[in-house]
Amino acid sequence: MISKKKLQVWNQSSGGIYFLEELEMFERDYKDNGLSDVVRMRGFLSIVEYPADDDGSPIKEKGRVLEANKNLIVNVGRASLASLQRTTAAGLTTIGVFDLGLLAVGDGSSGGSSVPQPSDTGLANERTDPVGGPVVSGVTRPTLSVSTPAPSPFTTNLWSAQIGTTQLNGVDIDEAALFCLDDATMFSYRTFAAQTKASGFVLEFRWSILM
């Protein structure tokens, strides 16, 4: 069993890179799914709301976690990792396109009642737009930043991107996905209870891929 004390030290030593709610979620999954015995890739999504400063930047110390739960790594997402592993050795020309990550959000899951399926390749009703595409909803898919905290027993990538104060206000966001850099391949997908985006607030979407 992983030590709660170790998780708290991780949180503190990483400069608050994870919220306590996220660490507790990892611990539950670690115990319930036997990650100490079976190496399995897991995906987790957290949604954090921050009030914004006058310049629109999030006030980090006032963030609160709205949602935190497992998300589904879909079939095409797993296939993208297989392609990424063999790109150079196989002499393929698509180097880099299966790297993660772009954020996509939408409002088509009926408040989370639509359950993601392994065969899914896109959101039910996306409100962001592919990079370089028509900006119908006012925001292209944001590029996620990545950090790599690596406390035992996890190998972890933390991906994060934000919907800013002027973007998608009034939209009841209830689905989100992590896309590869080819802007077409969905890696992981989650639906959740609707979170209404409001002006004056920043929504941050945080994916943790644990391996």
Buried (B, 14 or more C-beta within 10 A) or exposed (E): EBEEEBBEEBBEEBEEBBBEBBBBBBBEBBEEEEBEEEEEEBBBBBBBBBBBEEEEEBEEEEBEBBBBEBBBBBBBBEEBBEBBEEBEEEEEEEEEBBEBBBBBBBBBBEEBEBEBEEEBBBBBEBBBBBEEEEEEBEBBBBEBEBEEBEBEEBBBBBBBBBBBBEBBBEBBBBBBBBBBBBBEBBBBBBBBEBBBBBEEBBBBBBBBBBE
